[in-house]
Amino acid sequence: MARHLPVEWLPELPAEGGIANAMFHTELTEIVDQIATHYPPEVARSSGDPTVYTGAAGVAYLFWRLAISSVIGTPELRAVWLDRSSEYIDVALGMELRPDPDSVSTFTTGMAGVYAVGLVIGCCKIGVLSVYPTKISPQSCRSQQR
């Protein structure tokens, strides 16, 4: 059995503008506000979970994905999201993950994912990667450096 839905099963994406986009923006704003209220960087730090799967690096990744979107939010809001992603990844990178001898560490549940998310966010912050990439590749990184 496939772990994904066949393309023909996926819902039709809404057209640019319209009520669907307004509803999506409202829901997204509510989720971001809930994170800011209930899981600010200080709470993330005290949780002791730096991982991408359930911790601060996962929140950093969420904000980075919002920041690189060319369709969601204004350029100013995307800059705020990139700064927010940086705050959360700084928290994650400041933590030490104590491995559990009874479990296996993976990319999303270990420090490798934290370092990878930190690298991408850092590259966007210093301008090595475009904040709005259409495709991240070594060629796009080199073209950004020129």
N, C-alpha and C positions, 0 to 999 in steps of 0.2 A: 504494500500500500504506500502511495506517495505521501510525503510529509507536507505537501503544499496543495493548494486548490488549483485545478486546471484553469487556465486563463478564461475560458468561457463561463466559469462560475463566478468570476469576480464581478462586483457591482460596477455599473457604469460610473465613471468619474463625473462630477458635476462640471458644467461649463463654467468658464471664467465669470466671476461675479455671481449674482443671484442669491437666493435665500439659503442654499446649501452652504456656500462659502461663508455667509454671515453666521450661520449656526456653527460651522466648524471653528471660526475665529472665536466665537463666544465660548465654546467648550474648551478650546485650547487655552484661552486666557484664564478661565476658571482653574484649569489644571495647574498652570504655572503659578497662579496666586496661591493655590493650596500647598504647593511645594514650598513656596517662599514663606508661608505662614507656619506650616507644620514640620518642615525639614530644612531650615536654613543651615548654612555652613557650620554654625556652632553645634547644632544638634547632630549633623552628620559626623562631626569630629568626635563627639561624645559617644556615638554609636559604635565606634571602633571597626566599622566595616568599610574598607576602601574599595571594594570590588566593583566591577562593571555590572555584575549580575544583580546585586541587591544593595549596593552602597553608594558612596559619594562619587566614584568614577562613573557610575551609571547615570547619575543626575547630571554630571558634567557632560557626558555624551549626549544626553537629551538636549541640553541647552546649546551644545555645539551644532547638533543637527538642525535646531531651529535657526541658529545664526547663519548657517550656510544656505538656508532656503532662499530661493529667489522669488517665491510667491507668497510667503507668510510674513506679515509684519512690514514695517517701514525700515529703511536703512538704519535709522537711529535705534529702533527697537532691536534690530538684529545685532547692532554693536553692544547694546546692553546685555543681550543673551550671550554673546561671546565673552564679555567680561564676567558674567555669572558663571559660565562654564569654567573659566579660569579660576574663579574662587573655589569651586567645588573640586577641581582637579588638584589644586594646591593642598586642600584638606586631605584628599586621598593619598597624595604623594608623601604627606607628612606622617602617615600612619604606617604601622608595621603589621603585616598580616602574619598571625601565628598559625602555622599549618596544623591541621588536625591529622594525627597519624592514622585515623580510621577513614579518611576521605582522600579523594584524588583532586588535586588542584588543576583547573582548566584555565583556558584563556579568560573566560568571563568570571571565574571564581578565584583567580589568583592574581598575583601582581603583574603578570605579563600584560593582561588587558589594561590595567591601570597605567602602565608605562606607555602602551600604544596610544591610548586616548590622550594622555599627557603630551605625547610627541605631536600628535595631529593638532591639538589645541594650541600648543606652543608655536608650531609652524605657522598657523593662521595668525596668531598674535604678532609675530615678528615679520609677517609678510612673505614668508617662503612659499606658503600655499595661498592660493586665492581664497578669500572668505566665501566666495560663491562659485565653487568649482562645478563644471559640468561633468568632469571626469578627473579623478585624481590619478595621476600617473607620474613616473619619473620625468617624462618630458615636460609636463606642466610645471613641475617643481623647478626644473632647470630654466624654463622660459620666464618664471617669476623672478629668478635671481638676476637676470640681465638688466 
